[in-house]
Amino acid sequence: MTLGLLLTLAALAIVDSTSFGTLGIPVFLLLTSDRSRTSRLLIYLATLAGFYFLVGVALMLGLSTVMDRFGDALHSRPAYMVQLAVGVGLFLLSWRFDPKWRAKRGKPARRFEPRVGGPRVMVLLGLTAGALEVATMVPYLAAIGMMTTSGLAAGQWLPLLAAYVLVMFLPPLALMALRGVAGAWLEPKLEWLRAWLSKHAESAVSWLIAIVGFLLARDAAYYLFFT
């Protein structure tokens, strides 16, 4: 486990923490529920965090099996060339999610505003958000791939994965804590953030894909040209 790997994972986790499921939906829920019902938001966050952790464990175990069979091939020069191509491809693909690109082609912007409900609704919302986002959360999938290719033992990647998921949910937890002590001051800021997230959701996706593409391309370029 190298410092470079830890820094890259930290960067990816921070990027993941700004997704609609980990930040956008919690902000909407904070604004649509009073402080006495924040336990429902915690249920949502716990459900989503548990979902991502279990998905990560499943992926790590599955990818570990692949690495045992094809580890040498995945560390080869052709494999890193494929990774470089994927990274560059993701960077270029990010432009298709840019709202300006969509507007020029007459495609409407997407907006989603969830509403607070009972505990069962919050669990369902968390599972739904996870199921819808996990396939498109390129930073998370990239982090899983990097941990797998690094050959970490289960005693290393399990706490690392747990820490990754925790970092993903630090922003909404911090907002909840801040709301508890400075609710009157924070409410207008949350409303502004809600409006901003709703308006720039597609732009955020574009940036997420671009950042992950850059990180993958940079990692591959390092092994191809500097080792």
DRENNU-463365 format. One record per atom (N, C-alpha, C): atom name; x, y, z. Coordinates in steps of 0.1 Angstrom, whole numbers. Example, Ala and Ser with C-alpha at 12.3 -4.5 7.8 and 13.67 -1.06 7.14 Angstrom:
REM residues 2
atom:xx:yy:zz
N:132:-57:78
CA:123:-45:78
C:132:-33:78
N:128:-22:71
CA:137:-11:71
C:129:0:79
This chain:
REM residues 227
atom:xx:yy:zz
N:9:-12:0
CA:0:0:0
C:9:12:0
N:8:20:-11
CA:17:31:-12
C:10:44:-9
N:18:55:-7
CA:12:68:-4
C:4:73:-16
N:10:70:-28
CA:3:74:-40
C:-11:68:-42
N:-12:55:-38
CA:-25:48:-39
C:-35:55:-29
N:-30:58:-17
CA:-39:64:-6
C:-43:77:-11
N:-34:85:-16
CA:-38:99:-21
C:-48:98:-32
N:-46:89:-42
CA:-55:87:-53
C:-69:83:-48
N:-69:73:-39
CA:-82:69:-33
C:-89:80:-26
N:-82:88:-18
CA:-88:99:-11
C:-94:109:-21
N:-87:112:-32
CA:-92:121:-42
C:-105:115:-48
N:-105:102:-51
CA:-117:96:-57
C:-128:96:-48
N:-126:94:-35
CA:-136:94:-25
C:-142:108:-23
N:-134:118:-24
CA:-139:132:-23
C:-148:135:-35
N:-143:130:-47
CA:-152:132:-59
C:-165:125:-57
N:-165:112:-52
CA:-177:105:-50
C:-186:111:-40
N:-180:119:-30
CA:-189:125:-20
C:-198:136:-25
N:-195:140:-38
CA:-203:151:-44
C:-213:146:-53
N:-215:133:-54
CA:-225:127:-63
C:-239:131:-58
N:-249:129:-67
CA:-263:133:-64
C:-268:125:-52
N:-264:112:-52
CA:-269:103:-41
C:-263:106:-28
N:-250:110:-27
CA:-243:112:-15
C:-244:126:-10
N:-247:136:-18
CA:-248:150:-14
C:-261:156:-19
N:-265:154:-31
CA:-277:161:-36
C:-290:157:-29
N:-292:144:-28
CA:-304:139:-21
C:-304:143:-7
N:-293:141:1
CA:-293:145:15
C:-297:160:17
N:-292:169:8
CA:-295:183:9
C:-310:185:7
N:-316:178:-3
CA:-330:179:-5
C:-338:175:7
N:-333:163:13
CA:-340:158:25
C:-339:167:37
N:-327:173:38
CA:-325:183:50
C:-335:194:49
N:-338:199:36
CA:-346:210:34
C:-361:207:35
N:-365:194:33
CA:-379:190:33
C:-383:183:46
N:-374:183:56
CA:-378:177:69
C:-372:186:81
N:-380:186:92
CA:-375:194:103
C:-365:187:111
N:-358:193:120
CA:-347:188:127
C:-350:176:136
N:-363:175:140
CA:-367:164:148
C:-368:151:140
N:-368:152:127
CA:-369:140:118
C:-356:137:110
N:-345:141:115
CA:-332:139:108
C:-328:124:109
N:-335:117:119
CA:-332:102:119
C:-335:95:106
N:-345:100:99
CA:-349:95:86
C:-338:97:76
N:-331:108:76
CA:-320:111:68
C:-308:101:71
N:-306:99:84
CA:-296:89:88
C:-299:75:83
N:-312:72:83
CA:-315:58:77
C:-312:58:63
N:-315:68:55
CA:-311:69:41
C:-296:68:39
N:-288:76:47
CA:-274:75:46
C:-268:62:49
N:-273:56:60
CA:-268:43:65
C:-271:32:54
N:-283:33:48
CA:-287:23:38
C:-278:24:26
N:-275:37:21
CA:-267:39:9
C:-253:35:12
N:-248:39:24
CA:-234:35:28
C:-232:20:28
N:-242:13:35
CA:-241:-2:35
C:-242:-8:22
N:-250:-2:13
CA:-251:-7:-1
C:-238:-6:-8
N:-232:5:-7
CA:-219:7:-14
C:-208:-2:-9
N:-208:-3:5
CA:-198:-11:11
C:-199:-26:6
N:-211:-31:7
CA:-213:-45:3
C:-211:-47:-12
N:-214:-38:-20
CA:-211:-39:-34
C:-196:-39:-36
N:-189:-30:-29
CA:-175:-30:-29
C:-168:-43:-25
N:-173:-49:-15
CA:-168:-62:-10
C:-170:-72:-21
N:-182:-72:-27
CA:-185:-82:-37
C:-176:-80:-49
N:-174:-68:-53
CA:-165:-65:-64
C:-150:-69:-61
N:-146:-65:-49
CA:-132:-69:-46
C:-130:-84:-46
N:-139:-91:-41
CA:-138:-106:-41
C:-138:-111:-55
N:-147:-106:-63
CA:-148:-111:-77
C:-135:-107:-85
N:-131:-94:-83
CA:-119:-90:-90
C:-106:-97:-85
N:-106:-100:-72
CA:-95:-107:-67
C:-93:-121:-74
N:-104:-127:-77
CA:-103:-140:-84
C:-98:-138:-98
N:-102:-128:-104
CA:-97:-124:-117
C:-82:-121:-117
N:-78:-114:-106
CA:-64:-110:-105
C:-55:-123:-103
N:-60:-132:-95
CA:-52:-145:-93
C:-49:-152:-106
N:-59:-151:-115
CA:-57:-158:-128
C:-50:-150:-138
N:-53:-137:-138
CA:-48:-128:-149
C:-39:-116:-144
N:-34:-117:-132
CA:-27:-106:-126
C:-15:-101:-134
N:-7:-111:-139
CA:5:-107:-147
C:0:-100:-160
N:-10:-105:-166
CA:-15:-99:-179
C:-20:-84:-176
N:-27:-82:-165
CA:-33:-69:-162
C:-22:-59:-158
N:-10:-64:-154
CA:1:-55:-151
C:10:-53:-163
N:7:-58:-174
CA:15:-57:-186
C:14:-44:-193
N:23:-41:-202
CA:22:-29:-210
C:9:-28:-218
N:5:-38:-225
CA:-8:-37:-233
C:-20:-34:-224
N:-20:-39:-211
CA:-31:-36:-202
C:-31:-21:-198
N:-19:-16:-196
CA:-18:-2:-192
C:-22:7:-204
N:-19:2:-216
CA:-23:10:-228
C:-38:10:-229
N:-45:-1:-226
CA:-59:-1:-226
C:-65:8:-215
N:-58:8:-203
CA:-63:17:-193
C:-61:32:-197
N:-50:35:-204
CA:-48:48:-209
C:-59:52:-219
N:-62:43:-228
CA:-73:46:-237
C:-86:48:-231
N:-89:40:-220
CA:-102:41:-213
C:-102:55:-206
N:-91:59:-200
CA:-90:71:-193
C:-93:83:-203
N:-86:83:-214
CA:-88:93:-224
C:-102:93:-229
N:-107:81:-231
CA:-121:79:-236
C:-131:85:-227
N:-129:83:-214
CA:-138:88:-204
C:-138:104:-203
N:-125:109:-205
CA:-124:123:-205
C:-131:129:-216
N:-130:123:-228
CA:-138:128:-240
C:-153:126:-238
N:-157:115:-232
CA:-171:112:-230
C:-177:122:-221
N:-170:128:-212
CA:-175:137:-202
C:-182:149:-209
N:-177:152:-221
CA:-183:164:-228
C:-197:161:-232
N:-201:149:-234
CA:-215:145:-238
C:-225:148:-227
N:-220:149:-214
CA:-228:151:-203
C:-229:166:-199
N:-221:174:-206
CA:-221:188:-204
C:-234:194:-208
N:-241:202:-199
CA:-254:208:-202
C:-253:217:-215
N:-242:224:-217
CA:-241:232:-229
C:-241:224:-241
N:-235:212:-241
CA:-234:203:-252
C:-248:198:-255
N:-256:195:-244
CA:-270:190:-246
C:-279:201:-251
N:-277:213:-246
CA:-286:224:-250
C:-284:227:-265
N:-272:226:-270
CA:-270:229:-284
C:-277:218:-293
N:-279:207:-287
CA:-286:196:-295
C:-301:195:-291
N:-306:204:-284
CA:-320:205:-280
C:-324:194:-270
N:-315:190:-262
CA:-318:180:-252
C:-321:187:-239
N:-332:184:-232
CA:-336:191:-220
C:-327:186:-208
N:-325:195:-198
CA:-318:192:-186
C:-326:184:-177
N:-320:175:-169
CA:-327:166:-160
C:-327:172:-146
N:-339:170:-140
CA:-340:175:-126
C:-347:165:-118
N:-342:163:-105
CA:-348:153:-96
C:-349:159:-82
N:-361:159:-76
CA:-362:164:-63
C:-370:154:-54
N:-362:146:-46
CA:-369:136:-38
C:-376:142:-26
N:-385:135:-20
CA:-393:140:-8
C:-390:130:3
N:-391:136:16
CA:-389:128:27
C:-401:119:30
N:-398:107:36
CA:-409:98:39
C:-406:90:52
N:-413:79:54
CA:-411:71:66
C:-398:63:65
N:-394:55:75
CA:-382:47:75
C:-381:38:63
N:-393:31:60
CA:-392:22:48
C:-390:29:35
N:-396:41:34
CA:-394:49:22
C:-379:54:21
N:-373:57:33
CA:-359:61:33
C:-350:49:29
N:-353:37:34
CA:-345:25:30
C:-346:23:15
N:-359:24:10
CA:-361:22:-4
C:-354:32:-13
N:-354:45:-8
CA:-348:55:-15
C:-333:53:-16
N:-327:49:-4
CA:-313:46:-4
C:-309:35:-13
N:-316:24:-13
CA:-313:13:-22
C:-315:17:-37
N:-326:24:-40
CA:-328:29:-53
C:-317:38:-58
N:-313:48:-50
CA:-302:57:-54
C:-289:49:-56
N:-286:39:-47
CA:-274:31:-49
C:-275:23:-62
N:-286:16:-65
CA:-288:8:-77
C:-286:16:-89
N:-292:28:-89
CA:-292:37:-101
C:-278:43:-103
N:-271:46:-92
CA:-258:53:-94
C:-246:44:-94
N:-247:32:-89
CA:-234:25:-87
C:-228:21:-101
N:-236:19:-111
CA:-230:16:-124
C:-224:28:-131
N:-228:40:-127
CA:-223:52:-133
C:-213:59:-124
N:-211:54:-112
CA:-201:60:-103
C:-187:56:-106
N:-182:61:-117
CA:-169:57:-122
C:-158:59:-111
N:-158:69:-103
CA:-147:70:-93
C:-147:58:-84
N:-159:54:-79
CA:-159:42:-70
C:-154:30:-77
N:-159:27:-89
CA:-154:16:-96
C:-139:16:-99
N:-134:28:-102
CA:-120:30:-104
C:-112:27:-92
N:-117:31:-80
CA:-111:29:-67
C:-110:14:-64
N:-121:7:-67
CA:-121:-8:-65
C:-111:-15:-74
N:-110:-10:-86
CA:-100:-16:-95
C:-86:-13:-91
N:-83:-1:-86
CA:-70:2:-81
C:-66:-6:-69
N:-75:-8:-59
CA:-73:-16:-48
C:-70:-30:-51
N:-77:-35:-61
CA:-76:-49:-65
C:-62:-51:-72
N:-59:-42:-82
CA:-46:-44:-89
C:-34:-42:-80
N:-36:-35:-68
CA:-25:-33:-59
C:-21:-45:-51
N:-30:-56:-52
CA:-27:-68:-45
C:-28:-68:-30
N:-37:-60:-25
CA:-39:-58:-11
C:-46:-71:-5
N:-41:-74:7
CA:-48:-85:14
C:-61:-80:20
N:-70:-90:23
CA:-83:-86:28
C:-82:-77:41
N:-72:-80:49
CA:-70:-72:61
C:-66:-58:58
N:-62:-55:46
CA:-58:-41:42
C:-70:-35:35
N:-76:-42:25
CA:-86:-35:17
C:-99:-34:24
N:-103:-42:33
CA:-115:-41:40
C:-116:-27:48
N:-106:-24:57
CA:-107:-11:63
C:-105:0:54
N:-97:-2:43
CA:-95:9:33
C:-108:12:26
N:-116:1:23
CA:-129:3:16
C:-139:10:26
N:-139:6:38
CA:-147:12:48
C:-144:27:50
N:-131:30:50
CA:-127:44:51
C:-131:52:39
N:-130:46:27
CA:-134:52:15
C:-149:56:15
N:-157:46:19
CA:-172:49:20
C:-175:59:30
N:-168:59:42
CA:-170:70:52
C:-167:83:46
N:-156:85:39
CA:-153:98:33
C:-164:103:24
N:-170:93:17
CA:-181:97:7
C:-192:104:14
N:-194:100:27
CA:-206:105:34
C:-203:116:45
N:-190:120:45
CA:-187:131:54
C:-194:144:52
N:-195:149:39
CA:-202:161:37
C:-217:162:42
N:-225:152:39
CA:-239:153:45
C:-239:152:60
N:-230:144:66
CA:-230:143:80
C:-225:156:86
N:-216:163:80
CA:-211:176:85
C:-223:186:84
N:-231:185:73
CA:-242:194:71
C:-252:192:82
N:-255:179:85
CA:-264:176:95
C:-260:182:109
N:-247:180:112
CA:-242:185:125
C:-243:200:125
N:-239:207:114
CA:-239:221:114
C:-254:226:115
N:-263:219:109
CA:-277:223:110
C:-282:223:124
N:-277:213:132
CA:-281:212:145
C:-277:223:154
N:-266:230:151
CA:-261:240:159
C:-263:254:153
N:-265:255:140
CA:-267:268:134
C:-277:267:123
N:-289:261:126
CA:-299:259:116
C:-304:271:109
N:-307:282:117
CA:-312:294:111
C:-302:300:101
N:-290:300:105
CA:-279:305:96
C:-277:296:84
N:-279:283:86
CA:-276:274:75
C:-287:272:65
N:-299:273:69
CA:-311:271:60
C:-310:278:46
N:-307:291:46
CA:-306:298:33
C:-295:292:25
N:-284:288:31
CA:-272:283:24
C:-276:269:17
N:-284:261:25
CA:-288:248:20
C:-298:250:8
N:-306:260:9
CA:-316:263:-1
C:-308:267:-14
N:-298:275:-12
CA:-290:279:-24
C:-283:267:-30
N:-277:258:-21
CA:-270:246:-25
C:-280:237:-32
N:-292:236:-27
CA:-302:227:-34
C:-305:232:-48
N:-307:245:-49
CA:-310:251:-62
C:-298:249:-72
N:-286:251:-66
CA:-274:249:-74
C:-272:235:-79
N:-274:225:-70
CA:-273:211:-73
C:-283:207:-84
N:-295:212:-82
CA:-306:209:-92
C:-302:214:-106
N:-297:226:-106
CA:-294:233:-119
C:-281:227:-125
N:-272:223:-117
CA:-259:218:-122
C:-256:203:-121
N:-267:195:-119
CA:-265:181:-117
C:-258:175:-129
N:-262:178:-141
CA:-255:172:-153
C:-241:177:-154
N:-239:189:-151
CA:-225:195:-152
C:-216:187:-142
N:-221:184:-130
CA:-213:177:-120
C:-210:163:-125
N:-219:156:-132
CA:-216:143:-137
C:-205:144:-148
N:-206:155:-156
CA:-195:157:-166
C:-182:158:-160
N:-181:166:-149
CA:-168:168:-142
C:-163:155:-135
N:-172:148:-130
CA:-169:135:-123
C:-162:126:-133
N:-168:124:-145
CA:-163:115:-155
C:-150:120:-160
N:-148:133:-161
CA:-136:139:-166
C:-125:137:-156
N:-127:139:-143
CA:-117:137:-133
C:-112:123:-132
N:-122:113:-133
CA:-118:99:-132
C:-110:95:-144
N:-115:100:-156
CA:-107:97:-168
C:-93:102:-167
N:-91:114:-162
CA:-78:120:-160
C:-69:111:-150
N:-75:107:-139
CA:-68:99:-129
C:-64:85:-135
N:-73:79:-143
CA:-69:66:-149
C:-58:68:-159
N:-60:78:-167
CA:-49:81:-178
C:-36:84:-171
N:-36:92:-161
CA:-24:96:-154
C:-17:84:-148
N:-25:75:-142
CA:-19:63:-136
C:-13:54:-146
N:-20:52:-158
CA:-14:44:-168
C:-2:50:-175
N:-3:63:-177
CA:9:70:-183
C:21:69:-174
N:19:69:-161
CA:31:68:-152
C:38:55:-154
N:30:44:-155
CA:36:31:-157
C:42:29:-171
N:36:35:-180
CA:40:33:-194
C:52:41:-198
N:54:53:-192
CA:64:63:-197
C:74:66:-186
N:72:63:-173
CA:81:67:-163
C:86:56:-154
N:83:44:-157
CA:88:32:-149
C:96:23:-158
